[in-house]
Amino acid sequence: MRWWQKVALWLLIISGVVWGTVLLTYVLFPIFVVKDGLTRASGLPFGRLYHNYVQLMAYLQLPWIPKLHMLDFKDSVSGATHFADVRKLFIFDIVVFLITVIPGVQAWRQLAKRRERWQMVRSFQIGAVVPIVLGALMAVNFNAVFIKFHEVLFRNDDWLFDPAVDPIINVLPEDFFSACFAIALIGFEVVMIYGIWRGRKDARL
């Protein structure tokens, strides 16, 4: 396997897990609306609240939507700036996925055809450690991990929302974000375990 094929495969895995997690929030958010009583917190019926969430997610993922607009939630300048920063990261992730999906899949298929997926076992074993470490840190203190995550990815403090001027934060509770992180880590771990299993199976043939 050439180095660029390995890079494409890894970028495909990471970007795919991230985008997959983002898409799963369309199912996850309604669960937390019910679980955390977000209709009472927002004063909006379930359908209306979900529509606002869909509007937010559409802005974050679709480059042809130029401006964030939610029917029932206004945003401050700092809030809008943060969502614009998140949008850049989401769209970048989607672009990476779309660019690497063909070479990444082709690389994996070539390894499978040659029974050489064992070449990826060591790197997958290393990768499998990451969700375990991050998961343990999150279990001990999710808030600290969440803060560090934002400090690494964002150049400012605009992610520190004030509910008085950015009421959308009232319907995006911490446990919703912790569930998103957990899904991403579990998804990545599943891919690593699958890769290790297939690689070891090839090695035995």
C-alpha positions as CSV (number, residue, x, y, z in Angstrom):
1,M,0.0,0.0,0.0
2,R,1.4,3.4,-1.0
3,W,1.7,6.1,1.6
4,W,-1.0,8.3,0.0
5,Q,-3.4,5.5,-0.1
6,K,-2.9,5.0,3.7
7,V,-3.4,8.7,4.3
8,A,-6.6,8.7,2.2
9,L,-7.9,5.7,4.1
10,W,-7.3,7.3,7.5
11,L,-8.8,10.6,6.4
12,L,-11.8,8.7,5.0
13,I,-12.3,6.9,8.3
14,I,-12.0,10.1,10.5
15,S,-14.1,12.3,8.3
16,G,-16.7,9.6,7.8
17,V,-17.0,9.0,11.6
18,V,-17.4,12.8,12.2
19,W,-19.9,13.3,9.4
20,G,-21.8,10.1,10.4
21,T,-22.1,11.4,13.9
22,V,-23.3,14.8,12.7
23,L,-26.0,13.1,10.6
24,L,-27.0,10.9,13.6
25,T,-27.8,14.0,15.6
26,Y,-31.0,14.3,13.5
27,V,-32.2,11.2,15.4
28,L,-30.4,12.0,18.6
29,F,-31.7,15.5,19.1
30,P,-35.4,14.5,19.4
31,I,-34.5,11.9,22.0
32,F,-33.0,14.7,24.2
33,V,-35.9,17.0,23.5
34,V,-38.1,14.4,25.3
35,K,-35.5,13.3,27.8
36,D,-34.5,16.9,29.0
37,G,-37.9,18.5,28.5
38,L,-36.6,21.0,26.0
39,T,-40.1,21.9,24.8
40,R,-40.7,23.3,28.3
41,A,-37.3,25.0,28.3
42,S,-37.9,26.7,25.0
43,G,-41.7,27.2,25.1
44,L,-41.9,25.6,21.6
45,P,-43.8,22.5,20.5
46,F,-41.7,19.5,19.5
47,G,-42.1,19.9,15.7
48,R,-41.3,23.6,15.8
49,L,-38.2,23.0,17.9
50,Y,-37.0,20.3,15.7
51,H,-37.5,22.5,12.6
52,N,-35.2,25.1,14.2
53,Y,-32.6,22.4,14.8
54,V,-32.8,21.3,11.2
55,Q,-32.4,24.9,10.1
56,L,-29.2,25.2,12.2
57,M,-27.8,21.9,10.9
58,A,-28.6,22.8,7.3
59,Y,-26.6,26.0,7.7
60,L,-23.7,24.2,9.2
61,Q,-23.4,21.6,6.4
62,L,-24.7,23.2,3.2
63,P,-22.4,25.8,1.6
64,W,-25.2,27.3,-0.5
65,I,-27.0,28.5,2.6
66,P,-25.2,31.8,3.1
67,K,-26.7,32.9,6.5
68,L,-28.0,31.3,9.6
69,H,-31.7,31.7,10.1
70,M,-33.8,30.0,12.7
71,L,-37.5,30.7,13.0
72,D,-37.5,31.1,16.8
73,F,-34.0,31.7,17.9
74,K,-32.0,34.9,17.3
75,D,-28.2,34.9,17.6
76,S,-25.7,37.5,18.8
77,V,-22.7,38.6,16.9
78,S,-20.4,36.2,18.8
79,G,-22.9,33.4,18.5
80,A,-23.1,33.9,14.8
81,T,-19.3,34.0,14.6
82,H,-19.1,30.7,16.4
83,F,-21.6,29.0,14.2
84,A,-19.7,30.3,11.2
85,D,-16.5,28.7,12.6
86,V,-18.3,25.4,13.2
87,R,-19.7,25.6,9.7
88,K,-16.2,25.9,8.2
89,L,-15.1,22.8,10.1
90,F,-18.2,20.8,9.1
91,I,-17.9,21.7,5.4
92,F,-14.1,21.0,5.5
93,D,-14.9,17.6,7.0
94,I,-17.5,16.8,4.3
95,V,-15.1,17.9,1.5
96,V,-12.3,15.7,3.0
97,F,-14.8,12.8,3.0
98,L,-15.9,13.3,-0.6
99,I,-12.3,13.7,-1.8
100,T,-11.0,10.6,0.0
101,V,-14.0,8.2,-0.3
102,I,-13.0,6.8,-3.7
103,P,-9.2,6.4,-3.2
104,G,-9.8,5.2,0.4
105,V,-12.4,2.6,-0.6
106,Q,-10.2,1.5,-3.5
107,A,-7.2,1.1,-1.3
108,W,-9.1,-1.0,1.2
109,R,-10.5,-3.2,-1.6
110,Q,-7.0,-3.7,-3.1
111,L,-5.8,-4.9,0.3
112,A,-8.8,-7.1,0.6
113,K,-8.3,-8.6,-2.8
114,R,-4.7,-9.4,-2.1
115,R,-5.4,-10.6,1.5
116,E,-3.1,-7.9,2.8
117,R,-5.3,-6.0,5.2
118,W,-2.9,-7.2,7.9
119,Q,-0.7,-4.3,6.9
120,M,-3.2,-2.0,8.7
121,V,-3.5,-4.0,11.9
122,R,-0.7,-2.2,13.8
123,S,-2.0,1.3,12.9
124,F,-5.6,0.2,13.8
125,Q,-4.4,-1.1,17.1
126,I,-2.8,2.2,17.9
127,G,-6.0,4.0,16.7
128,A,-8.1,1.8,18.9
129,V,-6.4,3.2,22.0
130,V,-7.6,6.8,21.3
131,P,-11.3,6.3,22.0
132,I,-10.5,4.4,25.2
133,V,-8.3,7.1,26.5
134,L,-10.6,9.9,25.5
135,G,-13.6,8.0,26.8
136,A,-11.9,7.6,30.2
137,L,-11.1,11.3,30.4
138,M,-14.7,12.2,29.4
139,A,-16.0,9.8,32.1
140,V,-13.9,11.5,34.7
141,N,-14.6,15.1,33.7
142,F,-16.5,15.7,30.4
143,N,-16.6,19.4,31.0
144,A,-12.8,19.7,31.1
145,V,-12.5,17.7,27.9
146,F,-15.3,19.8,26.2
147,I,-13.5,23.0,27.1
148,K,-10.1,21.8,25.9
149,F,-11.7,20.6,22.7
150,H,-13.1,24.1,22.0
151,E,-9.8,25.7,22.9
152,V,-8.0,23.6,20.4
153,L,-10.4,24.0,17.5
154,F,-11.5,27.6,18.0
155,R,-9.4,30.8,18.0
156,N,-11.7,32.7,20.3
157,D,-14.2,32.5,23.2
158,D,-17.3,32.9,21.1
159,W,-18.4,29.3,21.9
160,L,-19.1,30.5,25.5
161,F,-22.8,31.3,24.8
162,D,-24.8,33.7,26.9
163,P,-28.4,32.3,27.1
164,A,-29.7,35.8,27.3
165,V,-28.6,36.7,23.8
166,D,-28.1,33.2,22.3
167,P,-31.1,31.2,23.6
168,I,-30.4,28.3,21.3
169,I,-27.9,27.1,23.9
170,N,-30.8,26.4,26.2
171,V,-31.9,23.5,23.9
172,L,-28.4,22.2,23.3
173,P,-27.6,20.7,26.8
174,E,-24.3,19.3,27.8
175,D,-25.6,15.7,27.9
176,F,-26.5,16.0,24.3
177,F,-23.0,17.0,23.4
178,S,-21.5,14.2,25.6
179,A,-23.7,11.7,23.7
180,C,-22.4,13.1,20.4
181,F,-18.8,12.6,21.6
182,A,-19.6,9.1,22.8
183,I,-21.2,8.1,19.5
184,A,-18.1,9.4,17.6
185,L,-15.7,7.5,19.8
186,I,-17.7,4.3,19.7
187,G,-18.1,4.6,15.9
188,F,-14.3,5.1,15.5
189,E,-13.6,2.2,17.9
190,V,-15.9,-0.1,15.9
191,V,-14.1,0.7,12.7
192,M,-10.7,0.0,14.3
193,I,-11.9,-3.3,15.7
194,Y,-13.4,-4.3,12.3
195,G,-10.1,-3.4,10.6
196,I,-8.1,-5.4,13.1
197,W,-10.4,-8.4,12.7
198,R,-10.2,-8.4,8.9
199,G,-6.4,-7.8,9.0
200,R,-5.8,-10.8,11.3
201,K,-8.1,-12.9,9.3
202,D,-6.1,-12.1,6.2
203,A,-2.9,-12.9,8.0
204,R,-4.2,-16.4,8.9
205,L,-4.9,-17.3,5.2
